[in-house]
Amino acid sequence: MALKYLSPLHRSTRQISIYLEGKMAGFDITTGEGHLLSFLKSYEPCPVADLIRVFGLKKSTLTGMLDRLVDKGLVTRDVNEQDRRSFLIGLTAAGRELAGLVN
């Protein structure tokens, strides 16, 4: 029964990866980072906890991705004024432009 749903889900996930690989060629970002930029284009600013939940990543994996994107000037990481213990992730102008190419 599980394969009835998992097989199409895995196929869909792979197709998304192939699509993003083509879109991200030459931009020095991974498909995961491209997917994150694309998501943020619609849902920024977004708390880190929401990104962990949506993408199903370990905190350390997401932190590494965000560090690389911040270093490349594509995203911002600002203190969440509603919860000073967390951060909100947003796109820079360059990140928004690149995210537009992914969509």
Buried (B, 14 or more C-beta within 10 A) or exposed (E): EEEEEEEEEEEEEEEEBEBBEEBBEEBEBBBBBBBBBBBBBEEBBBBBBBBBEEBEBEEEEBBBBBEBBBEBEBBBBEEBEEEEEEBBBBBBEEBBEBBEEBE
